[in-house]
Amino acid sequence: MAAASRALAVAGLTDMVWGHASIRDPAGRGVWMKASGWGFEEVDAERVLLVAPTGEVLDGAGKRHIEYPIHTEIMAQRPEVGCVVHTHAPALAAFASLDEPLRAVSHDGVPFAKLPRFTRTGALIASSDLGRALADTLGDANGALMPHHGAVTAGPDAPTAVMYAVLLERACRTQLMAMAAGGPRTWSDEAEVAFKNEQIWNPGQLSAGYDYLVRTAPDNRITPRGTAL
């Protein structure tokens, strides 16, 4: 969780102390999340909490994020998901307000041929009911925009979910630039999107991008709990 948080920070997805990611607890007790009050770049092993589906902090010191239901409810509905990321990155927030479909203008947009928008509220996802509604909207997609708020991405592991968050922000920024120039006028069709998902964004490529972010994060010597450097 510490490595994933620092990867998000070095990719430019930090929002001071807001935004969060989670890892499914392998013992089924809930999710591991960063403690509230810390930025992604500040997370080490001592600033990670185990949060139960009820919101109870089972392990770790600190206060949990109020939006923990984003993570617990998505993982409850999708047993294959091992990591969830929630960010407030500016390009995706701006793009979400336009109610435009995201096109595969570049490689970055390829994983998001299906990109739902959660429109029930733009406020915090602070209840299990809202968490379930967000999970319903996400469905089996890799991510969902949350107009007036941010976005969420999900994947089987941290490299996948983190890279989807990074790619979604980049894809939104690229399309915003194209729209500002009067377009876009061309993008990958359905067949090319399917091919590029296998060729470009297979698990090995996603892991390579994630590993780069972890390597280049400041103070990236992440060690087990109790021995953070």
Secondary structure as the mmCIF struct_conf table of DSSP 4:
data_model
#
loop_
_struct_conf.conf_type_id
_struct_conf.id
_struct_conf.beg_label_comp_id
_struct_conf.beg_label_asym_id
_struct_conf.beg_label_seq_id
_struct_conf.end_label_comp_id
_struct_conf.end_label_asym_id
_struct_conf.end_label_seq_id
HELX_RH_AL_P HELX_RH_AL_P1 ALA A 2 VAL A 10
TURN_TY1_P TURN_TY1_P1 ALA A 11 GLY A 12
STRN STRN1 ASP A 15 ASP A 15
TURN_TY1_P TURN_TY1_P2 MET A 16 VAL A 17
STRN STRN2 TRP A 18 TRP A 18
STRN STRN3 HIS A 20 ARG A 24
TURN_TY1_P TURN_TY1_P3 PRO A 26 ALA A 27
BEND BEND1 GLY A 28 ARG A 29
STRN STRN4 VAL A 31 LYS A 34
HELX_LH_PP_P HELX_LH_PP_P1 ALA A 35 ALA A 35
TURN_TY1_P TURN_TY1_P4 SER A 36 GLY A 37
HELX_RH_3T_P HELX_RH_3T_P1 PHE A 40 GLU A 42
HELX_RH_3T_P HELX_RH_3T_P2 ALA A 45 ARG A 47
STRN STRN5 VAL A 48 VAL A 51
TURN_TY1_P TURN_TY1_P5 PRO A 53 THR A 54
BEND BEND2 GLY A 55 GLY A 55
STRN STRN6 VAL A 57 ASP A 59
BEND BEND3 GLY A 60 GLY A 62
HELX_LH_PP_P HELX_LH_PP_P2 LYS A 63 HIS A 65
TURN_TY1_P TURN_TY1_P6 ILE A 66 GLU A 67
HELX_RH_AL_P HELX_RH_AL_P2 TYR A 68 GLN A 77
TURN_TY1_P TURN_TY1_P7 PRO A 79 GLU A 80
STRN STRN7 CYS A 83 THR A 87
HELX_RH_AL_P HELX_RH_AL_P3 PRO A 90 ALA A 96
TURN_TY1_P TURN_TY1_P8 SER A 97 ASP A 99
HELX_LH_PP_P HELX_LH_PP_P3 PRO A 101 ARG A 103
BEND BEND4 VAL A 105 SER A 106
HELX_RH_3T_P HELX_RH_3T_P3 HIS A 107 PHE A 112
BEND BEND5 ALA A 113 LYS A 114
STRN STRN8 ARG A 117 ARG A 117
BEND BEND6 ARG A 120 ARG A 120
BEND BEND7 GLY A 122 ALA A 123
BEND BEND8 SER A 127 SER A 127
HELX_RH_AL_P HELX_RH_AL_P4 SER A 128 LEU A 138
TURN_TY1_P TURN_TY1_P9 GLY A 139 ASP A 140
BEND BEND9 ALA A 141 ASN A 142
STRN STRN9 GLY A 143 MET A 146
TURN_TY1_P TURN_TY1_P10 PRO A 147 HIS A 149
STRN STRN10 GLY A 150 GLY A 155
BEND BEND10 PRO A 156 ASP A 157
HELX_RH_AL_P HELX_RH_AL_P5 ALA A 158 ALA A 180
TURN_TY1_P TURN_TY1_P11 ALA A 181 GLY A 182
HELX_RH_AL_P HELX_RH_AL_P6 GLU A 190 GLN A 199
TURN_TY1_P TURN_TY1_P12 ILE A 200 ILE A 200
BEND BEND11 TRP A 201 ASN A 202
HELX_RH_AL_P HELX_RH_AL_P7 PRO A 203 THR A 216
BEND BEND12 ALA A 217 ALA A 217
TURN_TY1_P TURN_TY1_P13 PRO A 218 ASP A 219
BEND BEND13 PRO A 224 PRO A 224
TURN_TY1_P TURN_TY1_P14 ARG A 225 GLY A 226
#
